[in-house]
Amino acid sequence: MCVPTASGVPLQLLPAEINGVRIIGIDVPGFGVPTHAEAKDVLAGAMLRYARTEAQAGPVAAPRQARPQLPAITLLGEMFPADPVGIGMMLQPMNLAVGTVVPTREWRELYTALDCAAVAAIHPFYTASVREFDAAGRAVVGSAPVGVEGTEAWLQAIGSACNVAQAQIDAAKNRFLPMIRSVLAATPIKGRITVSGYEGSELLVARLLIESGAEVPYVGTACPKTPWSAPDLAWLQARGVHVQYRASLEQDVAAIREFRPDLAIGTTPVVQAAKEAAIPSLYFTNLISARPLMGPAGAGSLAQVINAALGNKGRFDRMRGFFDGVGTAHAAGVWEAGEGAAGVPQDRPEFKAETRRQVIKIMKRRKAEEMLP
């Protein structure tokens, strides 16, 4: 609820259950959660807290599917469906298994998510969920098995958190790192790329691009900085990448203007700004997030779409040349030369300033009226 009393009564007075249906009151200040990744974390954290209190009170419903016989690793954050499968294969040599992915699909999976050997914060911005796992005494590991170096560090961190023998950790590394290295070498990416988005996996994508051979001078994420993104931040900064947390549209567009990339990956307005500058661009959510990133399957997943986009530079130059002379901003469109109705529209900044002044005046009056008893 944006306002605690929006339900008609304070959230604290709502019953925990009505006719067998759990009631979970979530106090979220209006516009206080700027990304959908964080909004899902707020909800997942509230459900985990409820489920944790249920489990502490007594027996709870068993999962529909059989629980892994091996110690399980809960995966935190939304992922491409193939990624948990690939992660599970990498965990096998360490006698570990993939457990539940949070956010969960159904309620009883919350219990199995809490019943784990450790938590992998694949998306490190799920801070509300991390608090619940901390309360349950579960270790939380940041970063993800992305690329050669990312996979090696992640396997070591997960193994150490679960007290796995070093020989088993090394066995997992020796089995999968050469495979990832081979795929990256076979599918190189050459070019300068800027990355921005609000999914929560922007730093991971940048790492994979760099290990694939790309130059990435800038990474912007709308999500906040957390301790669990520290490994990715340190790795990127060591390679000269500027990482901007809580990045604004203006900062993302400024990065495009400054670095003049061969390809821009970003949100819809970032993509639009790049295309207006004749720079090939890709929408992060639809074309980057919708692909595997982890392990051998993720190593070559971006190469095809990235390289195809990089090859479109010539087409953008031809289109820009074709439309050269067409108006922009207030003069967008094709206009006849001359004055009057048939002429090119003239900018009227004084009208814009007056309209802005009137809008501010109206907003102040409305705010004052709302404060009246």
Helices and strands as residue ranges (DSSP letters): G 11-13, E 17-18, E 21-22, H 36-57, E 72-76, H 82-91, G 92-94, E 97-102, H 109-114, E 118-120, H 127-135, E 140-141, H 147-161, H 166-186, E 192-197, H 202-211, E 215-221, G 227-229, H 230-237, E 242-245, H 249-259, E 263-266, H 268-276, E 281-283, I 284-288, H 295-299, H 303-310, H 313-322, G 329-331, G 340-342, H 349-370
